Amino acid sequence: MSLNYSEFSNIEILGRGGFSIVFKANYEGNVVALKVIEGSKNMPSNFLNELKSHQSCRDCGGFLKLYGVSIEPSTKDYILVMEFMSKMDLRRNLAQTKSFKTIVYILFNIAKDLMSIHDRG
C-alpha cells in the first residue's frame, strides 16, 4: 500500500542507524514510525520485492504492523510506515526488559513474522 507523504504530521526524528533514519509521526489518528531507508531509491528490484513481501503480511496478525510504504520527498528514498513502539529500537527494548520470558516472547514473534514474510515470497 503506497502512502502519500503529505498525510504525515508532527514528524520528529528519533534516531539514526546504519542504513536508516527513524522518525515518529501522526498518520490517520495513529502514532507511527517512519523508517527512511537511506539510498533505497537506487536499490535493486529484489529490495523492492522484499518490501512487497513484507507488506503482503501486514494483515496476517503480525507482531509489528506495517501500514505501508511511502517516498521521502527530498531524497526519493523509500519509507516503511510501521506501528510505533514506545520503547524505541529493539536493542534498547531488549536491554531494558528484565523478564527472560518477555524477551523470548518478543524474539519468538519477530521470528514468526519473518517466517511468514519468507513463506509468502
KOLKOL-486522 format. One record per atom (N, C-alpha, C): x, y, z; residue in three letters; residue number from 1. Coordinates in Angstrom, 1 decimal, decimal comma, padded with zeros to 4 digits. Layout:
<atoms>
> X_Y_Z_rest_nr
> X_Y_Z_ala_NUM .
...
</atoms>
This chain:
<atoms>
> X_Y_Z_rest_nr
> 000,8_-001,2_000,0_met_1 .
> 000,0_000,0_000,0_met_1 .
> 000,9_001,2_000,0_met_1 .
> 000,7_002,0_-001,0_ser_2 .
> 001,5_003,3_-001,1_ser_2 .
> 000,8_004,4_-000,4_ser_2 .
> 001,6_005,1_000,5_leu_3 .
> 001,0_006,2_001,3_leu_3 .
> 001,6_007,5_000,9_leu_3 .
> 000,8_008,5_000,8_asn_4 .
> 001,2_009,8_000,5_asn_4 .
> 001,9_010,5_001,6_asn_4 .
> 003,1_011,0_001,4_tyr_5 .
> 003,9_011,6_002,5_tyr_5 .
> 003,2_012,8_003,1_tyr_5 .
> 002,4_013,5_002,3_ser_6 .
> 001,7_014,7_002,9_ser_6 .
> 000,7_014,3_003,9_ser_6 .
> 000,4_013,0_004,1_glu_7 .
> -000,6_012,6_005,1_glu_7 .
> 000,0_012,5_006,5_glu_7 .
> 001,4_012,6_006,6_phe_8 .
> 002,0_012,5_007,9_phe_8 .
> 002,1_013,9_008,5_phe_8 .
> 002,0_014,0_009,8_ser_9 .
> 002,1_015,3_010,5_ser_9 .
> 002,9_015,1_011,8_ser_9 .
> 003,3_016,2_012,4_asn_10 .
> 004,1_016,2_013,6_asn_10 .
> 005,3_015,3_013,5_asn_10 .
> 006,1_015,4_012,5_ile_11 .
> 007,2_014,5_012,2_ile_11 .
> 008,4_014,9_013,1_ile_11 .
> 009,0_014,0_013,8_glu_12 .
> 010,2_014,3_014,6_glu_12 .
> 011,2_013,2_014,5_glu_12 .
> 012,4_013,5_014,4_ile_13 .
> 013,5_012,5_014,3_ile_13 .
> 013,7_011,8_015,6_ile_13 .
> 013,8_010,4_015,6_leu_14 .
> 014,1_009,7_016,8_leu_14 .
> 015,5_009,1_016,8_leu_14 .
> 016,1_008,8_015,7_gly_15 .
> 017,4_008,2_015,7_gly_15 .
> 017,9_007,8_014,3_gly_15 .
> 019,2_007,5_014,3_arg_16 .
> 019,8_007,1_013,0_arg_16 .
> 020,5_005,8_013,2_arg_16 .
> 020,4_004,9_012,3_gly_17 .
> 021,0_003,6_012,3_gly_17 .
> 022,0_003,5_011,2_gly_17 .
> 022,5_002,3_010,9_gly_18 .
> 023,5_002,0_009,9_gly_18 .
> 023,0_002,3_008,5_gly_18 .
> 021,7_002,1_008,2_phe_19 .
> 021,2_002,4_006,9_phe_19 .
> 019,9_003,1_006,9_phe_19 .
> 019,4_003,6_008,0_ser_20 .
> 018,1_004,2_008,0_ser_20 .
> 018,1_005,4_009,1_ser_20 .
> 017,0_006,2_008,9_ile_21 .
> 016,7_007,2_009,8_ile_21 .
> 015,3_007,0_010,3_ile_21 .
> 015,0_007,0_011,6_val_22 .
> 013,7_006,7_012,1_val_22 .
> 013,1_008,0_012,6_val_22 .
> 011,8_008,2_012,2_phe_23 .
> 011,1_009,3_012,7_phe_23 .
> 009,8_008,9_013,4_phe_23 .
> 009,2_009,7_014,2_lys_24 .
> 007,9_009,5_014,8_lys_24 .
> 007,0_010,5_014,1_lys_24 .
> 005,7_010,1_013,8_ala_25 .
> 004,8_010,9_013,1_ala_25 .
> 003,4_010,5_013,4_ala_25 .
> 002,4_011,4_013,1_asn_26 .
> 001,0_011,0_013,2_asn_26 .
> 000,5_010,7_011,8_asn_26 .
> -000,3_009,7_011,7_tyr_27 .
> -001,0_009,2_010,4_tyr_27 .
> -002,3_008,7_010,7_tyr_27 .
> -003,3_009,3_010,2_glu_28 .
> -004,7_008,9_010,4_glu_28 .
> -005,1_008,6_011,8_glu_28 .
> -004,7_009,5_012,7_gly_29 .
> -005,0_009,3_014,1_gly_29 .
> -004,2_008,4_014,9_gly_29 .
> -003,1_007,8_014,3_asn_30 .
> -002,2_006,9_014,9_asn_30 .
> -000,8_007,5_015,0_asn_30 .
> -000,1_007,1_016,0_val_31 .
> 001,3_007,5_016,1_val_31 .
> 002,1_006,3_015,3_val_31 .
> 002,9_006,7_014,4_val_32 .
> 003,6_005,7_013,6_val_32 .
> 005,1_006,0_013,6_val_32 .
> 005,9_005,0_013,2_ala_33 .
> 007,3_005,1_013,0_ala_33 .
> 007,5_005,2_011,5_ala_33 .
> 008,3_006,1_011,0_leu_34 .
> 008,7_006,3_009,6_leu_34 .
> 010,2_005,9_009,6_leu_34 .
> 010,5_004,8_008,9_lys_35 .
> 011,8_004,3_008,7_lys_35 .
> 012,3_004,6_007,3_lys_35 .
> 013,1_005,7_007,2_val_36 .
> 013,6_006,1_005,9_val_36 .
> 014,9_005,2_005,6_val_36 .
> 014,8_004,4_004,5_ile_37 .
> 015,9_003,6_004,1_ile_37 .
> 016,8_004,4_003,2_ile_37 .
> 017,9_004,8_003,8_glu_38 .
> 018,8_005,7_003,0_glu_38 .
> 019,4_005,0_001,8_glu_38 .
> 019,4_005,7_000,7_gly_39 .
> 019,9_005,2_-000,6_gly_39 .
> 019,0_004,2_-001,3_gly_39 .
> 017,8_004,0_-000,8_ser_40 .
> 016,9_003,0_-001,3_ser_40 .
> 016,3_003,3_-002,7_ser_40 .
> 016,4_004,6_-003,0_lys_41 .
> 015,9_005,0_-004,4_lys_41 .
> 016,7_004,3_-005,5_lys_41 .
> 017,9_003,9_-005,1_asn_42 .
> 018,8_003,2_-006,1_asn_42 .
> 018,9_001,7_-005,9_asn_42 .
> 018,1_001,2_-005,0_met_43 .
> 018,1_-000,2_-004,7_met_43 .
> 017,6_-001,1_-005,8_met_43 .
> 018,2_-002,3_-005,9_pro_44 .
> 017,8_-003,2_-007,0_pro_44 .
> 016,4_-003,7_-006,7_pro_44 .
> 015,8_-004,4_-007,7_ser_45 .
> 014,4_-004,8_-007,7_ser_45 .
> 014,2_-005,8_-006,6_ser_45 .
> 015,2_-006,6_-006,2_asn_46 .
> 015,0_-007,6_-005,1_asn_46 .
> 014,7_-006,9_-003,8_asn_46 .
> 015,2_-005,7_-003,6_phe_47 .
> 014,9_-005,0_-002,4_phe_47 .
> 013,4_-004,6_-002,4_phe_47 .
> 012,9_-004,2_-003,5_leu_48 .
> 011,5_-003,8_-003,7_leu_48 .
> 010,6_-005,0_-003,5_leu_48 .
> 011,1_-006,2_-004,0_asn_49 .
> 010,3_-007,4_-003,8_asn_49 .
> 010,2_-007,8_-002,3_asn_49 .
> 011,3_-007,5_-001,6_glu_50 .
> 011,3_-007,8_-000,1_glu_50 .
> 010,2_-006,9_000,6_glu_50 .
> 010,2_-005,6_000,1_leu_51 .
> 009,2_-004,7_000,7_leu_51 .
> 007,8_-005,2_000,4_leu_51 .
> 007,6_-005,6_-000,8_lys_52 .
> 006,2_-006,1_-001,2_lys_52 .
> 005,9_-007,4_-000,4_lys_52 .
> 006,8_-008,3_-000,1_ser_53 .
> 006,6_-009,4_000,7_ser_53 .
> 006,2_-009,1_002,1_ser_53 .
> 007,0_-008,1_002,6_his_54 .
> 006,7_-007,6_004,0_his_54 .
> 005,3_-007,0_004,0_his_54 .
> 005,0_-006,2_003,0_gln_55 .
> 003,7_-005,5_003,0_gln_55 .
> 002,6_-006,5_002,8_gln_55 .
> 002,8_-007,6_002,1_ser_56 .
> 001,7_-008,6_001,9_ser_56 .
> 001,3_-009,2_003,2_ser_56 .
> 002,2_-009,2_004,2_cys_57 .
> 001,9_-009,8_005,5_cys_57 .
> 001,3_-008,8_006,5_cys_57 .
> 001,0_-007,6_006,1_arg_58 .
> 000,6_-006,6_007,1_arg_58 .
> -000,7_-006,9_007,8_arg_58 .
> -001,5_-007,8_007,1_asp_59 .
> -002,8_-008,1_007,7_asp_59 .
> -002,8_-009,6_008,2_asp_59 .
> -001,6_-010,1_008,5_cys_60 .
> -001,5_-011,5_008,9_cys_60 .
> -001,5_-011,7_010,4_cys_60 .
> -001,8_-010,6_011,1_gly_61 .
> -001,8_-010,6_012,6_gly_61 .
> -000,4_-010,6_013,1_gly_61 .
> 000,6_-010,0_012,4_gly_62 .
> 002,0_-009,9_012,8_gly_62 .
> 002,2_-009,1_014,0_gly_62 .
> 003,4_-009,3_014,6_phe_63 .
> 003,8_-008,6_015,8_phe_63 .
> 003,9_-007,1_015,7_phe_63 .
> 004,4_-006,7_014,6_leu_64 .
> 004,6_-005,2_014,3_leu_64 .
> 003,8_-004,9_013,0_leu_64 .
> 002,8_-004,0_013,1_lys_65 .
> 002,0_-003,7_012,0_lys_65 .
> 002,8_-002,8_011,0_lys_65 .
> 002,7_-003,1_009,7_leu_66 .
> 003,2_-002,3_008,6_leu_66 .
> 002,0_-001,6_008,0_leu_66 .
> 002,0_-000,3_008,0_tyr_67 .
> 000,9_000,4_007,4_tyr_67 .
> 001,0_000,5_005,9_tyr_67 .
> 002,3_000,6_005,4_gly_68 .
> 002,5_000,8_004,0_gly_68 .
> 003,9_001,3_003,7_gly_68 .
> 004,1_001,8_002,5_val_69 .
> 005,4_002,4_002,1_val_69 .
> 005,1_003,7_001,5_val_69 .
> 006,0_004,6_001,7_ser_70 .
> 005,9_006,0_001,2_ser_70 .
> 007,3_006,4_000,6_ser_70 .
> 007,3_007,6_000,1_ile_71 .
> 008,6_008,1_-000,5_ile_71 .
> 008,9_009,4_000,1_ile_71 .
> 010,2_009,5_000,6_glu_72 .
> 010,6_010,8_001,2_glu_72 .
> 010,8_011,8_000,1_glu_72 .
> 010,1_012,9_000,2_pro_73 .
> 010,0_013,9_-001,0_pro_73 .
> 011,4_014,4_-001,4_pro_73 .
> 012,3_014,8_-000,5_ser_74 .
> 013,5_015,4_-000,9_ser_74 .
> 014,6_014,4_-001,5_ser_74 .
> 014,6_013,2_-000,9_thr_75 .
> 015,7_012,3_-001,3_thr_75 .
> 015,1_011,2_-002,3_thr_75 .
> 013,8_011,0_-002,3_lys_76 .
> 013,1_010,0_-003,0_lys_76 .
> 013,4_008,6_-002,5_lys_76 .
> 013,9_008,5_-001,3_asp_77 .
> 014,2_007,2_-000,6_asp_77 .
> 012,9_006,6_-000,1_asp_77 .
> 012,8_005,3_000,0_tyr_78 .
> 011,6_004,6_000,5_tyr_78 .
> 011,5_004,7_002,0_tyr_78 .
> 010,2_004,8_002,4_ile_79 .
> 009,9_004,9_003,8_ile_79 .
> 009,0_003,7_004,2_ile_79 .
> 009,4_002,9_005,2_leu_80 .
> 008,5_001,9_005,8_leu_80 .
> 007,7_002,7_006,9_leu_80 .
> 006,4_002,6_006,8_val_81 .
> 005,5_003,2_007,8_val_81 .
> 005,0_002,1_008,6_val_81 .
> 005,4_002,1_009,9_met_82 .
> 005,1_001,0_010,8_met_82 .
> 004,5_001,5_012,1_met_82 .
> 004,0_000,5_012,8_glu_83 .
> 003,4_000,8_014,1_glu_83 .
> 004,6_001,3_015,0_glu_83 .
> 004,2_002,3_015,8_phe_84 .
> 005,2_003,0_016,7_phe_84 .
> 005,4_002,1_018,0_phe_84 .
> 006,6_001,8_018,3_met_85 .
> 006,9_001,1_019,5_met_85 .
> 007,5_002,1_020,5_met_85 .
> 006,8_002,3_021,7_ser_86 .
> 007,2_003,3_022,6_ser_86 .
> 008,6_003,2_023,2_ser_86 .
> 009,2_001,9_023,2_lys_87 .
> 010,5_001,7_023,8_lys_87 .
> 011,6_001,9_022,8_lys_87 .
> 011,4_002,6_021,7_met_88 .
> 012,4_002,9_020,7_met_88 .
> 012,8_001,6_020,0_met_88 .
> 014,1_001,4_019,8_asp_89 .
> 014,6_000,4_019,0_asp_89 .
> 014,7_-001,0_019,7_asp_89 .
> 014,8_-002,0_019,0_leu_90 .
> 014,8_-003,4_019,5_leu_90 .
> 015,9_-003,6_020,5_leu_90 .
> 017,1_-003,2_020,2_arg_91 .
> 018,2_-003,4_021,1_arg_91 .
> 018,0_-002,8_022,5_arg_91 .
> 017,5_-001,5_022,5_arg_92 .
> 017,2_-000,9_023,8_arg_92 .
> 016,1_-001,5_024,5_arg_92 .
> 015,1_-001,9_023,7_asn_93 .
> 013,9_-002,6_024,3_asn_93 .
> 014,3_-003,8_025,0_asn_93 .
> 015,1_-004,7_024,3_leu_94 .
> 015,5_-005,9_024,9_leu_94 .
> 016,5_-005,7_026,1_leu_94 .
> 017,3_-004,7_026,0_ala_95 .
> 018,3_-004,4_027,1_ala_95 .
> 017,5_-003,9_028,4_ala_95 .
> 016,4_-003,3_028,2_gln_96 .
> 015,6_-002,7_029,3_gln_96 .
> 014,6_-003,7_029,9_gln_96 .
> 014,4_-004,8_029,2_thr_97 .
> 013,5_-005,8_029,6_thr_97 .
> 014,1_-006,8_030,6_thr_97 .
> 013,5_-006,9_031,8_lys_98 .
> 014,1_-007,6_032,9_lys_98 .
> 013,7_-009,1_032,8_lys_98 .
> 012,5_-009,4_032,2_ser_99 .
> 012,0_-010,7_032,2_ser_99 .
> 012,5_-011,5_031,0_ser_99 .
> 013,1_-012,7_031,3_phe_100 .
> 013,6_-013,5_030,2_phe_100 .
> 012,4_-014,0_029,4_phe_100 .
> 011,3_-014,3_030,0_lys_101 .
> 010,0_-014,7_029,3_lys_101 .
> 009,6_-013,7_028,3_lys_101 .
> 009,6_-012,4_028,7_thr_102 .
> 009,2_-011,4_027,8_thr_102 .
> 010,2_-011,3_026,6_thr_102 .
> 011,5_-011,4_026,8_ile_103 .
> 012,5_-011,4_025,7_ile_103 .
> 012,2_-012,5_024,8_ile_103 .
> 012,0_-013,7_025,3_val_104 .
> 011,7_-014,9_024,4_val_104 .
> 010,4_-014,6_023,6_val_104 .
> 009,4_-014,0_024,3_tyr_105 .
> 008,1_-013,7_023,6_tyr_105 .
> 008,3_-012,7_022,4_tyr_105 .
> 009,1_-011,7_022,6_ile_106 .
> 009,4_-010,7_021,6_ile_106 .
> 010,2_-011,4_020,4_ile_106 .
> 011,2_-012,1_020,8_leu_107 .
> 012,0_-012,7_019,7_leu_107 .
> 011,2_-013,8_019,0_leu_107 .
> 010,4_-014,5_019,7_phe_108 .
> 009,6_-015,6_019,0_phe_108 .
> 008,6_-014,9_018,0_phe_108 .
> 008,0_-013,8_018,4_asn_109 .
> 007,1_-013,1_017,4_asn_109 .
> 007,8_-012,5_016,3_asn_109 .
> 009,0_-012,0_016,5_ile_110 .
> 009,8_-011,5_015,3_ile_110 .
> 010,1_-012,6_014,4_ile_110 .
> 010,6_-013,7_014,9_ala_111 .
> 010,9_-014,9_014,1_ala_111 .
> 009,7_-015,4_013,3_ala_111 .
> 008,5_-015,4_014,0_lys_112 .
> 007,3_-015,9_013,4_lys_112 .
> 006,9_-014,9_012,2_lys_112 .
> 007,0_-013,6_012,4_asp_113 .
> 006,8_-012,7_011,3_asp_113 .
> 007,7_-012,8_010,2_asp_113 .
> 009,0_-013,1_010,5_leu_114 .
> 010,0_-013,3_009,4_leu_114 .
> 009,7_-014,5_008,6_leu_114 .
> 009,3_-015,6_009,3_met_115 .
> 008,9_-016,8_008,6_met_115 .
> 007,7_-016,6_007,7_met_115 .
> 006,7_-015,8_008,2_ser_116 .
> 005,5_-015,5_007,4_ser_116 .
> 005,9_-014,7_006,1_ser_116 .
> 006,8_-013,8_006,3_ile_117 .
> 007,3_-013,0_005,1_ile_117 .
> 008,0_-013,9_004,1_ile_117 .
> 008,8_-014,7_004,6_his_118 .
> 009,6_-015,6_003,6_his_118 .
> 008,7_-016,7_003,0_his_118 .
> 007,7_-017,1_003,7_asp_119 .
> 006,8_-018,1_003,2_asp_119 .
> 005,9_-017,5_002,0_asp_119 .
> 005,7_-016,2_002,1_arg_120 .
> 004,9_-015,5_001,0_arg_120 .
> 005,7_-015,0_-000,2_arg_120 .
> 007,0_-015,2_-000,1_gly_121 .
> 007,7_-014,8_-001,3_gly_121 .
> 009,1_-014,5_-001,1_gly_121 .
</atoms>
